[in-house]
Amino acid sequence: MHITENMPWFPKSQDHLPLTWWRGQPVYLAAYLAIGAVVSMVVTSLVMAAHTPLLHYLIFTFSGLVDFGRVWTVVTYVFINPPSIWVVITSLMLWNWGQEVEKFFGRRVFVKMFLIFTLSQPVLLSLIVPIAGPLWPAMGVYQVEFAVFLAFVTLYPHARISLILISLEAWIIATAFVAIDVLQCLAAHNWGGLILILGETGLAYSLVRYEQGHWTISSLFAWAKKSASCRPEPQLRVVRRSREDPIPSSPDMDVDSILDKIGRHGLESLTPEERRTLEKASRDLGGRGK
């Protein structure tokens, strides 16, 4: 996924550098996005006070996308931020900890992740239409900003975060926020909001693991193929033997032939079954020597 591959304003040479400096402190793109979120809250308040229908055309709903062709709403919904303390809180999260994500991965990957978090909400709401209906809206940037914080928590789960009087590890704070949000959605029967918070949480974790190289597309396909074709292994009956008993030989699992194969072709030539046989023989020999 090379969303920013050919963009001249994202040069590789400056990928991990700040955009600018202010009073000797580096300022990254995450800080500008946080400021933009607060500004959009002020603008949204003014537009709401003017009683104009403009906001209606910028909020995403599945019915608005399909019935009226408002394709721009898959992006513009993040600019509609009614006054809320959560917009301020998540903007501070984006400023403080979004910058750490940007430093770790570089600006190009950070932009890609932010865009994916933004587009994921319309996608998730579209997928649940058969269950929850087409009218659940996506509005506001706070969930996108919180997803960036969850990406930071995935990177640094044990980072200490100060909360006025106490200091807690990042994963504890993230778990508390997600749990409270889930409970509120359940209590209000807000199925759209529930899908969004769970989806954004899983997406943040998955994106970080993917960008770190822990997960790859090929490995996921290989895992799925292996899971689909795997069969339950036969149950082995454990028989206790005395120390004097010799290791039983098997026509299919001859230790001598396995050792001969190692001598001729190396250890890497063994099949998984042969490796298990060799390990079992080694454990049995160790038991006899005690």
Secondary structure, 3 states (H helix, E strand, C coil): CCCCCCCCCCCHHHCCCCCEEECCEEECHHHHHHHHHHHHHHHHHHHHHCCCHHHHHCCECHHHHHHHCCCCHHHHHHHCCCCCHHHHHHHHHHHHHHHHHHHHHCHHHHHHHHHHHHHHHHHHHHHCHHHHCCCCCECCCHHHHHHHHHHHHHHCCCCEEEECCEEEEHHHHHHHHHHHHHHHHHHCCCHHHHHHHHHHHHHHHHHHHHHHCCCCHHHHHHHHHHHHHCCCCCCCCCCCCCCCCCCCCCCCCCHHHHHHHHHHHCHHHCCHHHHHHHHHHHHHHHHHCC
